[in-house]
Amino acid sequence: MSYNGYFRTNSKIYKQDREFYDLKNRAVEYYRANGVPQKMEVVLNEMFFEKPDDVYGYLANYFSRLSRPPVINRVFGKEVYDGKGQLTVQAEVFCTVRNEEKTAGWAVISSHTEPRGGAGQNPGSANGNDRRKEAVMTAVRWINDSLCPMLKGFEPGDQTGVDKLLSDFYLAHFLEDQERQAREKDNQQSSEPVPEPATPPKSAVKDKKGKKNSTEKPIPPAEPPVPVLPGSVAVGTVSLAVAKAGAEIGGVPLYHHITTLKRPQFSGEIHMPLPMVTVLSCGRLSPGKLNLMEEVMVLPKAGQTIKQFLATVLELQREITGIMNAASKTGPALNAVSDSGALVIGYDRPEQPLDLISEASHNLGFVLGDVMSLAINCAGHELMDYQKGKYDAITGSPKSPNELVELYESLTSKYPAVIALIDPFRKEDQEQWERLSSVLGNTYLLSEAVSKTSGSHTLPGTRGFILQQTNEVTVTDLIHLTRQLEGAVTVVGTTNGEPCDDSLSDLAVGLGVTLVKLGGLYHGERLTKYNRLISIEEELAQQGRLGSGNARFPLSAGEQEEASSTAHS
């Protein structure tokens, strides 16, 4: 029958019949083009023979395997507060999954508005809070107005592609900001009179008798601080949020997803990083004269699970508190906790906090060096008094760089349980880094000055680096850094303003670092990360994938030589 003969001509319903017929033809063509009839036939035949109890669940599982991969639909940024009550940014990734928008991942990372260690910096001041607020507002605007449409359509598993877009976006804004500052500087200089030449500072130092000592060299001037672009925290936050979305969509834990990104097709054992737990803080903000020990940390020896080690550390902290309270004549002596989650104790000499830990461990029936080792974060870059040209290591008793070398040598000789020093000097004092490394031998010198912008700043004598995901540092940046530093001691570390997010623990495990520095056990945002480490370790043990002995540290003599070579290559 012909098309025209099929329809009744000159009928009122002729037009409706023809439209319906056309609609059916389009539907048939649409389903045929997408292979729906063939796939329906296959699944119905398979289901008939298998006869599942949940018919519609069977159909849902079958067709879900045929659906398009999820893609990012939008990214949303908003202001939140970190562990110190300071403003920071949260990024949330929404993906289109089988035609529906779903939350796939969110992230909050540490941020700071200016480099640490600058003279006169006070992030908690009104001016510092204003700068931070401006930076956070800029980051939120970047995420919602710029990055959201740019990332639409990316697969959440395409971490490399996403991070390249984020890095290019950051670089464009960074260069634009540099050009703006250069123009402002040129305009300012052209409008100001030429200043008189400044009198050069005296290079000689007087000794106790008032005579000039020409053997003491002037300290190298401070290098310009690495600029922090306001809003840059948007880049690192979105990068981590996308990584979490990729893990969620893939149905795997974040640490597994990061491991796969770094080492595709890897299915071997995974070694847990060793936790560096801060137990005491005797830095600049402590009440005593001692400024040199920003953090005194304990590390486990081989053969302990993370859960066992943390239980021992909690016993050690209780014993320390008991010793201090018993020695106090005015009631409980310990009531202050640092931002890093450790007890704040005021001391006047560097031996005192180490003696306290030694006494507490002895009371618990073990010797330092057998069950746990010690590491000290000296934060040397924060202690330089540029007017005196000396480190304010102990109030009233400043130390020159060479005198500080002697102090470290004496301290580590008296306390062999100290196996690592973090940032014993400024990075400018390279001669002292090298000299200290040669005199200390097996003690590890670790540098905290590693980021995307500063790079792995090579310092003589360093055997490892602390990596932090802050501001513009992406997940891909961390993967590249750990690949470059393969063989050296690598540490994933926190900052003072930590968010209540356990992703850092997954990052440390997935990146395969040697150590993880999460602070003390007194703040909830720190304990969240330690609890996550315990969960990961138990999960890997159940799967039979937990590497024996966890991360290997300290290294053998041959491994130490290789680590030092890797750190400087």
C-alpha positions in Angstrom: 0.0 0.0 0.0 1.4 3.4 -0.9 2.0 6.1 1.6 -0.8 8.3 0.2 -3.2 5.3 0.1 -2.5 4.4 3.7 -4.0 7.7 5.0 -7.5 8.7 4.5 -7.5 11.7 2.3 -9.9 14.6 2.9 -10.3 13.5 6.5 -10.0 15.7 9.6 -7.6 13.2 11.2 -5.4 12.9 8.1 -2.9 15.5 9.4 -2.8 13.8 12.9 -2.2 10.4 11.4 0.6 11.6 9.2 2.3 13.4 12.1 2.0 10.3 14.3 3.4 8.1 11.5 6.4 10.5 11.0 7.0 10.5 14.8 7.1 6.7 14.9 9.5 6.6 12.0 11.8 9.1 13.7 11.7 7.1 16.9 12.5 3.8 15.1 15.4 5.5 13.4 16.7 7.0 16.7 16.6 3.7 18.5 18.1 1.8 15.5 21.0 4.3 15.2 21.8 3.8 18.9 21.5 0.0 18.7 18.7 -0.2 21.2 16.7 -3.0 19.7 19.7 -5.3 19.3 20.9 -4.6 22.9 17.3 -5.1 24.2 17.2 -8.4 22.5 20.6 -9.5 24.0 19.8 -8.5 27.6 16.3 -10.0 27.5 17.6 -13.3 26.3 20.4 -13.3 28.8 18.1 -12.4 31.7 15.6 -15.1 30.7 18.2 -17.8 31.1 19.7 -16.4 34.3 16.4 -15.5 35.8 17.7 -13.0 38.4 15.5 -12.2 41.5 15.9 -8.4 40.8 14.8 -8.1 37.2 15.1 -4.3 37.0 18.4 -4.3 38.9 19.7 -6.7 36.3 18.6 -4.3 33.5 20.0 -1.3 35.3 23.4 -2.9 35.7 23.5 -4.0 32.1 22.6 -0.6 30.7 24.8 1.3 33.2 27.8 -0.5 31.5 26.7 0.9 28.2 26.2 4.5 29.4 28.6 7.3 28.5 31.4 8.1 31.0 30.5 10.7 33.6 31.7 14.2 32.8 32.1 17.4 34.9 29.0 19.5 34.6 30.0 22.3 37.0 32.3 23.3 39.8 31.1 25.4 42.7 33.3 27.4 45.1 32.3 28.9 48.5 33.9 30.4 51.6 34.5 28.1 54.6 36.7 28.2 57.7 39.8 26.1 58.3 41.0 24.6 61.5 42.2 28.0 62.9 38.9 29.7 62.1 40.3 31.5 59.1 38.6 31.9 55.8 39.5 29.5 53.0 37.9 28.0 50.0 35.9 24.8 49.4 35.4 23.5 45.8 32.7 21.0 45.0 32.6 19.1 41.7 29.2 18.1 40.2 29.3 15.4 37.4 26.6 14.4 34.9 26.2 10.6 35.6 23.6 8.8 33.3 21.9 12.1 32.5 21.7 13.2 36.2 23.8 15.7 38.0 25.4 14.3 41.1 27.9 15.6 43.7 31.2 13.7 43.0 33.8 15.3 45.2 34.7 18.3 47.3 37.9 19.6 48.8 39.4 22.2 51.1 43.2 22.7 51.2 45.5 24.8 53.3 46.2 28.3 52.1 48.2 31.3 53.0 48.3 34.8 51.6 52.0 35.4 51.8 55.2 33.4 52.3 56.2 32.2 55.8 59.1 33.7 57.5 58.9 37.3 56.4 59.8 39.9 58.9 56.9 41.6 60.6 54.3 39.3 59.2 51.2 38.8 61.3 48.5 36.9 59.4 46.1 37.4 62.3 46.3 41.2 62.1 43.5 43.2 60.7 45.6 43.9 57.6 46.4 40.1 57.3 42.7 39.2 57.6 41.8 41.7 55.0 44.3 40.2 52.5 43.2 36.7 53.3 39.5 37.7 52.7 40.4 39.3 49.4 42.3 36.2 48.3 39.4 33.9 49.3 36.9 36.1 47.5 39.1 36.1 44.4 39.4 32.3 44.5 35.6 31.9 44.8 35.1 34.2 41.9 37.7 32.3 39.8 36.0 29.0 40.5 32.4 30.1 39.8 32.9 32.5 37.0 35.9 31.2 35.1 36.9 27.6 36.0 33.3 26.3 36.1 32.6 26.8 32.3 36.2 25.9 31.4 36.0 22.5 33.1 32.6 21.6 31.8 32.8 18.3 29.8 36.1 17.1 31.2 36.1 13.5 32.5 36.9 13.5 36.3 39.5 10.9 35.7 41.5 13.1 33.3 43.6 14.6 36.1 46.4 15.5 33.8 44.2 17.4 31.4 42.3 19.2 34.2 45.5 20.2 36.0 47.1 21.5 32.8 44.1 23.8 32.3 44.3 24.9 35.9 48.1 25.6 35.7 47.7 27.5 32.4 44.9 29.5 34.0 47.1 30.3 37.0 50.1 31.2 34.9 48.1 33.7 32.8 46.9 35.5 35.9 50.3 35.3 37.5 52.0 37.0 34.5 49.2 39.6 34.3 49.7 40.4 38.0 53.5 40.7 37.6 53.1 43.1 34.6 50.7 45.2 36.7 53.1 45.4 39.6 55.9 46.3 37.3 53.9 49.2 35.8 53.0 50.4 39.2 56.6 50.3 40.3 57.7 52.2 37.2 55.1 54.9 37.8 56.1 55.2 41.4 59.8 55.5 40.7 59.2 58.1 38.0 57.3 60.3 40.5 59.8 60.0 43.4 63.1 61.9 43.9 66.3 59.9 43.6 67.3 58.8 47.1 70.8 59.4 48.6 73.1 56.3 48.5 72.6 54.2 51.6 75.5 53.7 54.0 76.6 50.0 53.6 76.2 47.9 56.7 79.4 47.1 58.6 80.6 43.6 57.8 82.9 43.2 60.7 81.6 42.0 64.1 83.0 43.1 67.4 84.0 40.4 69.9 83.6 40.5 73.7 86.5 42.9 74.1 85.2 45.3 71.6 87.7 44.4 68.9 86.6 43.7 65.3 86.5 40.1 64.3 87.1 39.8 60.6 86.7 36.0 60.6 82.9 36.3 60.9 81.4 36.7 57.4 78.4 38.8 56.8 75.3 36.8 56.3 73.9 36.5 52.8 71.0 38.8 52.2 67.5 37.3 52.2 66.2 36.2 48.8 63.0 37.8 47.7 60.0 35.9 48.9 58.1 33.7 46.5 55.0 35.8 45.5 51.7 34.3 46.4 49.0 35.3 43.9 45.7 36.2 45.6 43.1 33.6 44.6 45.7 30.9 43.7 44.2 28.6 46.3 41.4 28.0 43.8 43.8 26.0 41.6 44.9 23.5 44.3 41.5 23.2 45.7 39.8 22.4 42.4 42.6 20.0 41.5 42.1 17.9 44.7 38.3 18.1 44.3 38.6 16.7 40.8 40.9 13.9 42.1 38.3 13.0 44.7 35.6 13.0 42.1 37.6 10.7 39.9 38.0 8.3 42.8 34.3 8.4 43.6 33.3 7.9 40.0 35.8 5.0 39.7 34.5 3.4 42.9 38.0 3.3 44.5 39.5 5.0 47.5 41.4 8.2 46.9 44.8 6.7 47.7 44.2 4.0 45.1 43.2 6.6 42.5 46.4 8.6 43.2 48.5 5.5 43.1 47.1 4.7 39.6 47.7 8.2 38.4 51.3 8.0 39.4 51.9 4.4 38.4 49.3 3.1 35.9 48.7 -0.7 36.0 50.4 -0.9 39.4 49.0 -3.8 41.5 51.9 -4.5 44.0 52.3 -3.9 47.7 51.8 -0.4 49.0 54.0 0.9 51.8 52.5 3.2 54.4 54.4 6.4 55.1 55.7 6.7 58.6 53.9 9.4 60.7 55.9 12.2 62.3 53.8 13.1 65.3 54.4 16.4 67.0 54.5 16.1 70.8 56.0 19.4 72.0 56.1 23.0 70.6 59.0 25.2 72.0 59.1 27.8 69.2 58.8 31.5 69.0 55.2 31.5 70.5 56.1 29.5 73.5 56.6 31.3 76.8 60.2 30.4 77.4 63.4 31.8 75.9 63.9 28.8 73.6 62.7 29.6 70.1 64.6 26.9 68.1 62.2 24.0 68.4 59.0 24.8 66.6 58.1 21.2 66.7 59.6 18.2 68.5 58.3 15.1 66.7 58.5 11.3 67.3 58.8 8.7 64.6 58.1 4.9 64.9 60.8 2.3 64.5 60.2 -0.7 62.2 57.7 -3.4 63.2 54.9 -1.2 64.5 51.5 -0.5 63.0 50.4 3.1 62.9 47.6 2.2 65.4 50.1 0.7 67.8 52.5 3.7 67.5 49.8 6.3 68.0 48.7 4.4 71.2 52.3 4.7 72.4 52.4 8.4 71.6 49.2 9.0 73.5 50.7 7.2 76.6 53.9 9.4 76.2 51.8 12.6 76.1 50.0 11.6 79.2 53.2 10.8 81.0 54.7 14.2 79.9 51.6 16.0 81.2 51.9 14.1 84.5 55.6 15.0 84.9 55.0 18.7 84.2 52.0 18.9 86.5 53.9 17.2 89.3 56.8 19.6 89.0 54.5 22.6 89.0 53.8 24.4 92.3 50.8 26.4 91.0 48.6 23.6 89.7 48.3 22.1 86.2 51.3 23.4 84.1 50.1 22.4 80.7 47.0 24.2 79.3 48.2 25.5 75.9 48.1 23.6 72.6 49.8 24.9 69.5 48.2 25.3 66.1 49.9 22.1 65.1 48.1 20.2 67.9 51.0 19.8 70.3 51.7 20.8 73.9 53.2 24.3 74.2 56.0 24.3 76.9 58.3 27.2 77.7 61.9 26.3 78.1 65.2 28.2 78.1 67.6 25.6 76.8 67.3 23.1 73.9 68.2 20.2 76.1 65.2 20.6 78.3 62.4 19.4 76.0 64.5 16.4 74.9 65.3 15.5 78.6 61.5 15.7 79.3 60.7 13.2 76.5 63.6 10.9 77.6 62.3 10.9 81.2 58.7 10.2 80.1 59.8 7.3 77.8 62.0 5.9 80.6 59.0 6.0 83.0 57.0 4.0 80.4 59.7 1.3 80.2 61.4 2.0 76.9 64.5 3.9 75.6 64.3 6.6 72.9 65.9 5.2 69.8 64.5 1.7 70.4 60.7 2.2 70.1 60.7 5.7 68.5 63.1 8.3 67.2 63.0 12.1 67.3 62.9 14.8 64.7 63.0 18.6 65.2 61.4 21.2 63.1 63.8 24.2 63.7 62.0 26.6 61.4 65.3 28.4 61.0 63.9 30.7 58.2 61.7 32.3 60.8 64.4 33.0 63.4 66.9 35.3 61.6 67.4 38.7 63.1 68.7 40.7 60.1 69.8 43.7 62.2 72.1 41.5 64.3 72.9 39.1 61.5 72.2 36.2 63.9 69.5 33.6 64.6 67.3 34.3 67.5 67.5 30.6 68.6 67.4 31.5 72.3 66.1 34.9 73.4 69.1 36.9 74.8 71.6 34.5 73.3 71.5 34.9 69.4 73.6 32.5 67.4 75.5 33.2 64.2 75.1 30.5 61.4 78.4 28.9 62.4 77.5 28.9 66.1 74.2 27.3 65.2 76.1 24.5 63.4 78.0 23.8 66.7 74.8 23.8 68.7 73.2 21.2 66.4 76.3 19.1 66.5 76.4 19.2 70.3 72.7 18.4 70.6 72.6 15.5 68.2 75.7 14.0 69.8 74.1 14.1 73.2 70.8 12.9 72.0 71.4 10.2 69.3 67.7 9.5 69.1 67.4 12.8 67.0 67.7 11.5 63.5 66.2 14.4 61.5 66.3 18.2 61.5 63.9 20.2 59.4 65.0 23.7 58.2 67.9 24.1 60.6 68.8 27.3 58.6 67.5 29.7 56.1 68.0 28.5 52.5 70.4 31.4 51.9 73.0 29.9 54.4 74.1 27.2 52.0 77.6 27.0 53.5 76.2 26.1 56.9 73.8 23.5 55.4 76.8 21.7 53.8 78.9 22.0 56.9 76.2 20.7 59.2 75.6 17.7 56.8 79.2 16.8 56.9 79.6 17.0 60.7 76.3 15.2 61.6 76.8 12.2 59.4 73.6 10.1 59.7 71.3 12.8 60.8 68.8 13.8 58.0 68.5 17.4 57.0 65.1 18.0 55.5 64.0 21.2 53.7 60.4 22.5 53.8 61.0 24.9 50.9 59.4 22.8 48.1 56.5 24.0 46.1 55.4 24.5 42.5 56.8 27.9 42.3 60.0 27.4 44.3 60.7 23.9 42.9 62.9 21.5 44.6 65.3 24.2 45.8 68.6 22.3 46.0 70.4 22.9 49.3 73.8 21.3 50.0 73.5 18.4 52.5 69.7 18.0 52.2 68.5 14.4 52.0 64.8 15.0 51.6 62.0 17.5 51.1 58.6 18.3 52.6 55.9 18.7 50.0 52.7 20.7 50.7 49.6 21.1 48.6 48.8 24.8 49.1 47.6 27.5 46.8 48.4 26.7 43.1 50.0 23.3 43.7 48.0 20.6 41.8 47.8 16.9 42.3 49.8 16.4 39.1 52.5 18.8 40.4 52.9 16.5 43.5 53.0 13.4 41.3 55.8 15.0 39.2 57.7 16.1 42.2 57.7 12.7 43.9 58.8 11.1 40.6 61.7 13.6 40.3 62.7 12.9 44.0 62.4 9.1 43.7 65.1 7.7 46.0 65.2 10.8 48.3 63.3 11.1 51.5 60.0 12.7 50.8 57.5 14.0 53.3 53.9 15.2 52.8 53.3 17.9 55.4 50.5 20.0 56.7 50.3 23.7 57.5 49.1 25.4 60.6 45.6 26.2 59.3 44.5 22.6 58.5 40.9 21.9 57.2 38.9 19.0 58.6 39.5 16.9 55.6 41.4 13.6 55.6 42.4 13.7 51.9 46.1 14.5 52.9 46.4 11.0 54.3 45.3 9.4 51.0 47.6 11.7 49.1 50.6 10.6 51.2 49.8 7.0 50.7 49.0 7.3 47.0 52.2 9.4 46.3 54.3 6.8 48.0 56.2 9.2 50.2 58.5 8.1 53.0 57.1 10.2 55.9 53.9 12.1 56.6 53.9 15.1 58.9 50.4 15.7 60.3 51.0 17.6 63.6 50.0 16.5 67.0 47.1 14.5 68.5 45.2 17.4 70.3 43.2 18.8 67.4 40.2 17.2 65.7 41.4 18.1 62.2 44.7 16.3 62.9 43.2 13.2 64.4 40.9 12.9 61.4 43.9 12.4 59.2 45.6 9.9 61.6 42.4 7.9 61.8 42.3 7.8 58.0 45.9 6.5 58.0 44.9 3.7 60.4 41.9 2.8 58.2 44.0 2.7 55.0 46.6 0.5 56.7 44.0 -1.9 57.9 42.3 -2.0 54.5 45.6 -2.8 52.8 46.4 -5.5 55.3 43.0 -7.1 54.7 43.7 -7.0 50.9 47.1 -8.5 51.4 48.7 -5.4 49.8 50.4 -3.8 52.8 54.1 -3.6 52.2 56.1 -5.2 55.0 57.8 -2.8 57.3 55.9 0.2 56.0 58.1 2.9 54.5 61.8 2.3 55.0 63.3 4.9 57.3 66.0 5.5 58.4 67.8 4.4 55.3 71.0 2.3 55.1 74.3 3.9 54.4 74.1 3.1 50.8 70.5 4.3 50.5 71.4 7.5 52.3 74.2 8.2 49.7 71.7 7.5 46.9 69.1 9.8 48.6 71.6 12.6 48.9 72.6 12.2 45.3 68.9 12.2 44.1 68.2 15.3 46.2 70.9 17.3 44.4 70.5 16.0 40.9 
